């Protein structure tokens, strides 16, 4: 399947059904199909050819999907760009991707102007003329709506990794990768054509894209929230009567902490899909109790998409000891996916032993853009080396323990941050918790907790250390505790432990 077939087929099957709704403005499937044709013709009129890259520097909007599908329809490769990057980081990505066209809007024009390797062709989504940029909507209005055919290019987009542990790499995500992931997720979610999807995570990120495409494959309507805020999300949920949504754990925590949660009608919501970071069991249990919907977790990276699923039937609170334990897992392998756990020498480990997680499936990328060294390092004998640590239980439920780079090695002993964070999240004053290792002359690294507290709640560092002592072996408990108003995150909600390590390493010297 070429992904633009989703729009073309839905334009025939559900011509009048809303496809995209943003800021109250809707677009039917037939109208979206027509607009994708027009934009595809505009790309070709601008001289773009199959395989050329189109960089997209936008916030959440309906036009984002027009661009994605028009690229797919004409064999171009979309390059979604994180709008919160610094000028230097944007330069790196644009220079590396080498796009022929950049599309932005008025909110990011100055960021775009600062890019040294800015493409000669620049379009802007705007209500007024912007010097040096052609107007997107004027181009759309004057373009032909004649059908456009794809040249068969297999790459849908280059998704640059979030860079939580280093410089971003450009993952080459194919039409096939996303198609196969869509089937897997539809099965895991028990998705139906009547579902309505609420999109709140950034559309430049893989999570929003695979969630949208999964439900678009079934003809479902997508409601787009321009920027996540728990109150705005609850308001749009009530207004749209959405039935499914993707949220990362920090977003779920924010929704649960919203003082007005009980004032919204959220009865339409049947499922929250979550992933993108550790989900403390205590937060998950509160979410199941307070939101009253089903939950599905997916484990995967930009490079693998979803490799395992913890489906709604696995989310049992007050269940057996095994059911409770598995709430901390990432579920079992997706259809067609396989997971291995290996040691540093690449030897498979028995069940229950922790090692690196390897993934093989039709959703795994073929490699990185212009980066053969990283491709060869990550993909070996058909297996993607995730850099995550975990183990499989006796029924192949995957437990993700830590990132290799986030594991704390203190006194020669491996200590997994996720285990400590789960304990800290049980404390009633803790809103967010991140555990890192900081340099120490005697121990190599010391376990360090960074905490943000709930509004109106106070707690001391020593009290949190004592709290951990009741559930953890002595060598695992934090030796240092720092407090912040808010922990640094990337736009997809992942806590940036690299930033914490860099900032706090200077403090403790």
N, C-alpha and C positions, 0 to 999 in steps of 0.2 A: 504494500500500500504506500502511495505517496500521500503525505499527511493532508494535502489540500483536498484529497478525495473526500475527507470528512465534510468540508463545507459544500462541495459540489453535490454530494449525495443527499445531505440534509436539506439543501436548497430544493431538491426534487421531492423529498419525502415529507418535509415539514416546512413548506415555503413561508407560511405566515407566523410560525412559532418564533418567539423571541430567541435569538442566539446569544446576544450580548446586551447587558444593561449596565450603564455606568452613569452616575450622577443623575439618575432618573430618565436618561435618554436611552431608548432601546433600538435595536437593529434586528430585523428578522433574518432567518437563514437565507431566504432568497435575496434579500438586500445585501447581506454579507457576501454571498457568492458573487453578486454583481460588482461590489466594491473591490473584492479581491481581483477580479478580472481587470478592472480599471487600473488598480495599482500595479498589477503585473505588467500591463501594457505601458504604464508610465516608466517602470524600471527599464523595459526594453527600449523605449523611446530615448531614454537617457544614455543608451549605449552599453548598459550592463549585459554581461554574458554569463552563461552557466558556470558556476564555480566562483564567481565574484562574491565578495563579502559585503554585507550591508550592516554597518554598526548602528545600534539602536540605544540612544541615551534618553530614556523616558521613565517617568513614573507610571503607576498603574493607570491604564486607559484602554478603551476599546480599540484605538488605533494600533496598539501593540499587536493584537491578534491579526488585524488586517495585514500588518507587515510580515508577521510570521508566515501566514498562509500565502501571501503573494510571493514571498521568497520561495516557498515550497513549490508553488505553481510554476515558477519560471526557472527552477534549478539553481537559484541563488542560495547563499549560505548566510543565515542571520547570525549576527554577533551581538547578543544582548550585553549591555554594559552596566555595571553597578554605578548608580548615580551618586553614591556617597563616597566614592574614591577620591583621593587627593589628585591634584593636577599631575604629579609625577606618576602615580599609579595609572591614571587614564592614558598618559603618554605611552607607558610601557605596553598596555594592552592594544591600543590603536596601532602603534608601530609594529607590534608583533603580528596582529591579525591582517594588517594591510588592506583595510576596506576601501572600496571604490566610492562609497556613499555613506554619509552619516545622517541619521534622522534624529532630531531632538525636538524639544519644545521651548517656549519662552523661559521656563523656569531653570533651564540648564544651558542656555545660550552662552553665558559668560564662561561656564566651565568648558564648553565646547571650543570657544574662541582661544582658550589658553592651551589647547592641545597642540603641541608643536608639529606633530605629524598629521594634522587635520586633513582629511580627504578634500580634493578640489570640489567635489559635489556635496552640497549640504542642503538639507531640507529641514523646515521647521514647522511644527504644528502650532499655529498661533492665530490670534484674532486680528493681528495687525502686522504690517510689513516689518521684517527684521533684516537689517543690512547684512549682506553677504550670504543670506539663506533664501532659498526658494520656498514659497508657501505650499505646504503639503496639501491643503484642501483645494487650493486653486489648481494644482497639478491634477488632483483627483477629479475635479469638476470638468476639466478639459480632456481627460484621457478617454480612450475608447473602452467600451464595455464588452468588446468581442472576446470570446473564449481564448485563453492562452494555454499552450501545452508545455509540459515540463520536459527538460532534456534528459531526465533520468538520473540526475545527480543524486547520489546516495546520502550525502551529508545534509542534514536539516539545519544544524546550527553548531556554532562553536561556543560552548558554555565555559567561561573561565571559572576555575575553582575559587572558592571563597577566600583562600589564602589565610585561613586561621592559623596555619603552622608555617607559612612561608609565602614565597611569590606565587601568584596564580599561574595555572597551566591551562591551556585551551583544550578542553575535552571535545573530541569530534563525535557528536551525537547524531546518529543516523535516523532516518524515517523508521527503519526496521526496529531499532532500539526502543523507540517510543511506542510503536504499534504493539510490540510484544509486551511491554510494560503495561499498556492499557488493558490488554486482555487479562493479565495477572491481577491487576488492581480491581478491575470490574468484578472478577470472581471473588476476591478477598472482601470487597466492600458490599457484595451482593447488590451492585448498582442496577438501577432500572431506568427506562426512558423518562419516567415521571419525576426523577430527581431534579432538584434545583441546587446548583453549586454556588457557594459564596466564596469568592476569591479575595483573600486579604493579605497573603504573602506577596513579596515583590515578583512581578511577572518576568523580570530578567532572570529570575532564579529557577532552577530546574523543578523545585517542588511545585510551584504554581503552574508551570507548564505541563508537567505530567498529570497533575490533578485535573486541569482544564481539559486536556486532550482525552483523558479517559472518559469523562462524562460527555464531552462533545461527540465522541464516537457513537454514543447512544442517542444523540439529538437533544441533550439536556441544555437548559438555559443556564448561562453564567452571569451572576451578579458580581460586579467588580467594585471593591472598596479601594479608593485611591491611596489611602494610607491607614495602616492599622492603628486603632485606638480602641480600647475595650468597650467604651461607651458607644462609639460609632459602629463597631462591629455588632454589638447587641441590637442597636437601633436598626441596622440594615437587615439583620437576621429576622427581626420582627416584621419589618416592612415587606421583605421579599418572600417570606415564608420558605426560606431555603431549607433543604433537607440534609445537605452534606456540606462539610467545610474542612479545609486543611488548616491546622494550627500547629506551630511548634510549641514545645513545652513552656517556654517563657511566656508565650501569648496565652496559653491556657491558664497559667498562674495569674496573669494580669486580669483575665475575665473573671476568675474566681474571686479575685480581690476587689473587684469593682463594687462599690457600696450600693449601686442601683441595680445589681443583677436581678434581684427578686421583683423588680418593677417591670420587667420586659416579658412579653409572651414569646417563649422560645420553644413552644410545643411542636413546631414543624420540624425541628432538628432531630433526625434519626441517627446520624453518625458524624463523629469527628475523626478524621484521619490525622494522626500525629507522627512526628519523626523529626529528624534534624538535630537531635541532641538528647542527652540523658533525661528520662522522665522519672523523677523520684516516685516510688510507689505511694508514698503518703499523698502527694499531689494528685496522682491518678485516682486514688480511692475517693478523694474529695470531689474530683471532677465527675466521676461516675455517679456519686451520690447527689451532687447539686445540679448537674446539667440534665440528668435523666435521659440520656441518649446512649447509643452504642458507641464503641470506640474500635478503631483499627490502627495498629501501629505498623509502619513499614521501616525496615532497615535497609539502607543502601547509601551509596555516594553518588555524586554527579556522574561519575564514571561507570557506575553499575546499575543505576536506578534501583528499583526495589528488589532486593534479593530474598528477603524473608518477610512474612506477615504474622503479626499476632492479631488474629481476627476477633470479631466482636464476641463470639462464643467463648473465647479464652479470657475475657475480662470479667472475672467473677470475684466479687468482694464477699468476705465472710464465707468463703468456700473451704475446701479441704486444704491441708498443708501444701499439697502439690500445686493446687490452683493458685493459692496465695503466692507461692514462690515464683510461679511462672508469670505473674504480673510484672516481674522485673526483667522478663526476657523480651527478645525481639521476635519471638514466634518461630515458625518453621519455614522451610524453603518454599518459594513460589513455584508454581507449575513451570517445569523446564529449567529451574535454577538448581544449582548444587553448591554447597558450602563445605569447605575443608578447614581444619584447624591444624596448623603446622608449627614446628619449632624453628629456631633460627637457621637450621640446616635444611629446612624444607621437608622434614620428615613428619608424616601424619601422627597426630597425638590421639590417644584414646579418649573416650568420653569423660568429661569432667576436668580434663587438664587444659590449662590456659595457654594459648598460643596465638599466632597471627591468623586473622580471618581471610580466607581466599574465596573468591566467587567466580563461578562460570555460568553464563546464561546468554540468551539471545539479546539481552538488554545491556550487556557489557560493551563499552565502546571499543573501537578498533585501535585507538591510540590518541595521541596529543598532536595538535597542530604544530608543525615545524619543530618537533622536539623528539627526535628518534631516541635519544638517550633515556629520557624519562619514560617513553613508551616501552622500551626494552626492559627497564627496571620494574615497571608496574605490571606488565603482562608477560607472563612466562608460561610456555606450553599451554596457552589458552586460558590460564587462570589469572584473575586480577588480584594483585596483592594490595589489600585495603589499607594496611598500616594500623588497623584496629586490632585490639586484643580481645579474645573471647573464648568461650568453650561451648560444647554441645552436651545436653543431658542425654539420658538414655532413650528419649523419644525424639531426639534431634531438635529440641527447642534451643535456639541460639541465645546465649547470654553474652552481651557486649560488656566487657569489663573496663576498657579504657582505650584511648589512643596510645600507640607506642610512645609518642613524643610527650604525652601527658602523664605517663606512669612516673611515679616518684621512686627513686632508688635511694634508700636511706640505710646506711650501715651495711650495704651490700644486699639488702632485702627489697624485693619488688612490692610496692604498695600502690593499690589501684584507687584512683581518686573518686571514681563513681561510687564505690562502696561507702566512702566517708561522706560524700555529698548526700547520699540517701539518708544517712543518719541525721545529718545537720538539718535537712528539710523537715524532719519530724518535730523539731523544736518550734513552738508556737510563735516565736518572735522572728523566725527566719523567713524571709521572702525569697531571696536568691542566695545560692552558695556555690563557690568554685574552689576546688582544692588543687594546689600546685606545689611543685617542689622548688624551694629556694636554696641557693648555694650555702654550704656550711663546711667549715674547715674540718670539723671533727667527724661529721656524718656523711659528707658528700652533698646530701640534700636533706632539708627538713620539711616535714609536712606542714603546709601553710594553708589556712582557710581564709577566703575573702568573702565577706558577708554584706548583704543589704537587708535591712530589717523591715518588717511590716509597719505601716503608719501607726503611730501611737504605741508601738512596742519597743522596749529597750532590753538589752541583754549585754553582759560583759563577755569579753573574750574568755576569761577563766571559766565562766559559767558554761560556755559552749564546749570548752575542753572537758570539763567535768561531765557534761551531758554525753559526750562521745565515749567517755571512759566506761559507761554502763553497757555499751553495745559493741565496743571494739577492743581488740587486743591493744595493750599499752603502746606498742610500737607504731600502731596505725593512727592514733589520735593526733590531732593537730598540735604542734608545738608553738605555733604563732597564729594569731588571728588579727586580720585587718578588717576595717569597716569602710564601706563606700555607700554613697547615696544610691548609686546605680552601677551595676557591673557593665563594663564595656562589651558591646555586642556588634556583630555585623548585621546588615539589614534583614537577613533571614532569621535572626533571633539567636544565633549561636554565640555563647559567651567566648570572648577572645582571650583565651588563657595566655597566648603568646604576649599580648599587650600587658596583662597582669604581671607576668614573669619579668618582662623588660622594665616595667615601672617600679615594681617592688624590689627588684634586685638592687637597684640604686639606693633604696631606702634602708635596706638592712646592712649595707656595706659599712 
